[in-house]
Amino acid sequence: MFSDLRTARHTASRSSVAREKVHMRLTTIAALALTILYCGDGPQPRPRPTVREHMSAARTVTKDCAASRLASWNVHASAAGTDCGILLIETPMILEDSIIEAMHYGTGAYGLYAGGVNQFSRDRTFRGVAYKDGSGQLWFYGNVSRAEAESLRPCR
């Protein structure tokens, strides 16, 4: 009688362990399937823009400045850097930090674009922006070092 009871308990224990293993396997498979579905079709990386696209975007900035309240500043933008990946904005005017900040972040009277030149440059995948005024002072944002900003030349 006791041996029958032990056998029944042992059998019941084995079947619950088997059910638990099956449940764990199914849970693991479901988690893997969801991971593949979620990660498999994530956002695709944006293609790297060509030099021509960067140069065209810079010409757009120049034209937009000429048609704005900044027209008298004679702003000229160009793609610059060894990879033409920096938006270089130059003017013969002498500027202040607050004006550059307003242009860059799109605030106040000098906000040329929603989100500023910062957003414009990101949308066109420039890696950074540099500003140079008539006194030669530099401001730079993004992936631009001081040494690189000081040696920037427009791409041709």
C-alpha positions as a LaTeX table, in Angstrom:
\begin{tabular}{lrrr}
\hline
Residue & $x$ (\AA) & $y$ (\AA) & $z$ (\AA) \\
\hline
Met1 & 0.00 & 0.00 & 0.00 \\
Phe2 & 2.78 & 2.40 & 0.87 \\
Ser3 & 4.71 & 1.43 & $-2.21$ \\
Asp4 & 1.65 & 2.19 & $-4.39$ \\
Leu5 & 1.36 & 5.62 & $-2.75$ \\
Arg6 & 5.09 & 6.30 & $-3.29$ \\
Thr7 & 4.82 & 5.26 & $-6.93$ \\
Ala8 & 1.81 & 7.50 & $-7.46$ \\
Arg9 & 3.59 & 10.49 & $-5.86$ \\
His10 & 6.74 & 9.83 & $-7.86$ \\
Thr11 & 4.75 & 9.57 & $-11.11$ \\
Ala12 & 2.82 & 12.73 & $-10.31$ \\
Ser13 & 6.06 & 14.52 & $-9.45$ \\
Arg14 & 7.67 & 13.40 & $-12.72$ \\
Ser15 & 4.71 & 14.58 & $-14.78$ \\
Ser16 & 4.65 & 18.00 & $-13.10$ \\
Val17 & 8.41 & 18.38 & $-13.71$ \\
Ala18 & 7.86 & 17.40 & $-17.36$ \\
Arg19 & 5.02 & 19.94 & $-17.66$ \\
Glu20 & 7.22 & 22.61 & $-16.11$ \\
Lys21 & 10.05 & 21.86 & $-18.57$ \\
Val22 & 7.64 & 22.05 & $-21.52$ \\
His23 & 6.24 & 25.33 & $-20.16$ \\
Met24 & 9.76 & 26.78 & $-19.80$ \\
Arg25 & 10.69 & 25.71 & $-23.34$ \\
Leu26 & 7.53 & 27.27 & $-24.79$ \\
Thr27 & 8.15 & 30.47 & $-22.83$ \\
Thr28 & 11.74 & 30.63 & $-24.11$ \\
Ile29 & 10.65 & 30.04 & $-27.70$ \\
Ala30 & 7.97 & 32.73 & $-27.42$ \\
Ala31 & 10.47 & 35.21 & $-25.94$ \\
Leu32 & 12.96 & 34.53 & $-28.74$ \\
Ala33 & 10.27 & 34.90 & $-31.39$ \\
Leu34 & 9.17 & 38.25 & $-29.94$ \\
Thr35 & 12.77 & 39.44 & $-29.75$ \\
Ile36 & 13.36 & 38.56 & $-33.40$ \\
Leu37 & 10.13 & 40.27 & $-34.47$ \\
Tyr38 & 10.84 & 43.38 & $-32.41$ \\
Cys39 & 14.50 & 43.80 & $-33.34$ \\
Gly40 & 14.55 & 42.34 & $-36.81$ \\
Asp41 & 12.80 & 45.21 & $-38.58$ \\
Gly42 & 14.06 & 48.13 & $-36.54$ \\
Pro43 & 14.74 & 51.52 & $-38.07$ \\
Gln44 & 17.06 & 51.30 & $-41.02$ \\
Pro45 & 20.21 & 53.44 & $-40.86$ \\
Arg46 & 20.02 & 56.53 & $-43.00$ \\
Pro47 & 22.27 & 56.38 & $-46.01$ \\
Arg48 & 25.29 & 58.61 & $-45.74$ \\
Pro49 & 24.67 & 61.75 & $-47.82$ \\
Thr50 & 26.90 & 62.55 & $-50.72$ \\
Val51 & 29.17 & 65.57 & $-50.89$ \\
Arg52 & 26.77 & 67.05 & $-53.44$ \\
Glu53 & 23.86 & 66.71 & $-51.02$ \\
His54 & 25.81 & 68.47 & $-48.28$ \\
Met55 & 26.84 & 71.22 & $-50.67$ \\
Ser56 & 23.24 & 71.64 & $-51.82$ \\
Ala57 & 22.02 & 71.86 & $-48.23$ \\
Ala58 & 24.63 & 74.56 & $-47.52$ \\
Arg59 & 23.45 & 76.54 & $-50.55$ \\
Thr60 & 19.92 & 76.30 & $-49.12$ \\
Val61 & 21.10 & 77.92 & $-45.88$ \\
Thr62 & 22.78 & 80.72 & $-47.84$ \\
Lys63 & 19.61 & 81.36 & $-49.86$ \\
Asp64 & 17.35 & 81.19 & $-46.79$ \\
Cys65 & 19.54 & 83.70 & $-44.93$ \\
Ala66 & 19.51 & 86.04 & $-47.95$ \\
Ala67 & 15.69 & 85.95 & $-47.93$ \\
Ser68 & 15.37 & 86.54 & $-44.16$ \\
Arg69 & 16.02 & 89.30 & $-41.68$ \\
Leu70 & 19.68 & 88.19 & $-41.84$ \\
Ala71 & 20.01 & 89.36 & $-45.47$ \\
Ser72 & 22.20 & 92.33 & $-44.57$ \\
Trp73 & 24.64 & 90.00 & $-42.78$ \\
Asn74 & 25.81 & 88.46 & $-46.07$ \\
Val75 & 25.74 & 84.96 & $-44.57$ \\
His76 & 27.44 & 82.28 & $-46.60$ \\
Ala77 & 27.14 & 78.58 & $-45.75$ \\
Ser78 & 29.22 & 75.76 & $-47.17$ \\
Ala79 & 29.96 & 72.11 & $-46.61$ \\
Ala80 & 33.42 & 71.86 & $-45.07$ \\
Gly81 & 35.88 & 69.46 & $-43.52$ \\
Thr82 & 37.83 & 66.56 & $-44.96$ \\
Asp83 & 34.58 & 64.64 & $-45.47$ \\
Cys84 & 32.43 & 67.73 & $-46.27$ \\
Gly85 & 30.36 & 66.71 & $-43.25$ \\
Ile86 & 30.43 & 70.02 & $-41.39$ \\
Leu87 & 28.07 & 72.89 & $-42.12$ \\
Leu88 & 30.25 & 76.02 & $-42.05$ \\
Ile89 & 28.37 & 79.31 & $-41.69$ \\
Glu90 & 30.36 & 82.50 & $-42.20$ \\
Thr91 & 29.51 & 86.19 & $-42.08$ \\
Pro92 & 31.58 & 89.38 & $-42.16$ \\
Met93 & 29.43 & 90.67 & $-39.28$ \\
Ile94 & 30.80 & 90.52 & $-35.74$ \\
Leu95 & 28.48 & 88.31 & $-33.70$ \\
Glu96 & 27.87 & 87.54 & $-30.05$ \\
Asp97 & 27.38 & 84.22 & $-28.31$ \\
Ser98 & 23.67 & 84.87 & $-27.80$ \\
Ile99 & 23.08 & 85.44 & $-31.52$ \\
Ile100 & 24.90 & 82.21 & $-32.43$ \\
Glu101 & 22.90 & 80.31 & $-29.81$ \\
Ala102 & 19.63 & 81.72 & $-31.16$ \\
Met103 & 20.56 & 80.78 & $-34.73$ \\
His104 & 21.79 & 77.35 & $-33.75$ \\
Tyr105 & 18.80 & 76.36 & $-31.60$ \\
Gly106 & 16.14 & 78.33 & $-33.48$ \\
Thr107 & 15.08 & 80.73 & $-30.74$ \\
Gly108 & 14.26 & 84.40 & $-30.75$ \\
Ala109 & 14.59 & 86.78 & $-33.65$ \\
Tyr110 & 17.51 & 84.86 & $-35.19$ \\
Gly111 & 15.76 & 81.51 & $-35.43$ \\
Leu112 & 15.91 & 80.76 & $-39.13$ \\
Tyr113 & 14.45 & 77.22 & $-38.91$ \\
Ala114 & 12.19 & 75.36 & $-36.50$ \\
Gly115 & 14.75 & 73.70 & $-34.25$ \\
Gly116 & 17.39 & 76.03 & $-35.63$ \\
Val117 & 20.42 & 75.33 & $-37.74$ \\
Asn118 & 21.02 & 72.45 & $-35.32$ \\
Gln119 & 17.89 & 70.63 & $-36.52$ \\
Phe120 & 18.51 & 71.58 & $-40.14$ \\
Ser121 & 22.01 & 70.09 & $-39.99$ \\
Arg122 & 20.84 & 66.91 & $-38.25$ \\
Asp123 & 18.08 & 66.38 & $-40.80$ \\
Arg124 & 20.72 & 66.52 & $-43.51$ \\
Thr125 & 23.17 & 64.36 & $-41.51$ \\
Phe126 & 25.95 & 66.88 & $-41.11$ \\
Arg127 & 28.16 & 65.73 & $-38.26$ \\
Gly128 & 28.61 & 69.23 & $-36.93$ \\
Val129 & 28.16 & 72.96 & $-37.44$ \\
Ala130 & 30.75 & 75.71 & $-37.23$ \\
Tyr131 & 30.14 & 79.46 & $-37.29$ \\
Lys132 & 32.78 & 82.05 & $-38.11$ \\
Asp133 & 32.22 & 85.80 & $-37.84$ \\
Gly134 & 34.08 & 88.80 & $-39.27$ \\
Ser135 & 36.54 & 88.91 & $-36.39$ \\
Gly136 & 37.51 & 85.28 & $-36.99$ \\
Gln137 & 35.82 & 84.03 & $-33.83$ \\
Leu138 & 34.61 & 80.43 & $-34.05$ \\
Trp139 & 31.71 & 78.59 & $-32.52$ \\
Phe140 & 31.30 & 74.89 & $-33.17$ \\
Tyr141 & 28.76 & 72.22 & $-32.30$ \\
Gly142 & 28.48 & 68.49 & $-32.77$ \\
Asn143 & 31.37 & 66.30 & $-33.83$ \\
Val144 & 33.86 & 69.10 & $-34.54$ \\
Ser145 & 37.08 & 69.65 & $-32.62$ \\
Arg146 & 38.62 & 73.08 & $-32.09$ \\
Ala147 & 41.62 & 72.17 & $-34.26$ \\
Glu148 & 39.33 & 71.02 & $-37.05$ \\
Ala149 & 37.14 & 74.13 & $-36.76$ \\
Glu150 & 40.22 & 76.37 & $-37.02$ \\
Ser151 & 41.35 & 74.67 & $-40.23$ \\
Leu152 & 38.00 & 74.34 & $-42.03$ \\
Arg153 & 37.93 & 75.02 & $-45.74$ \\
Pro154 & 34.80 & 74.89 & $-47.90$ \\
Cys155 & 34.47 & 71.81 & $-50.11$ \\
Arg156 & 34.60 & 72.42 & $-53.82$ \\
\hline
\end{tabular}
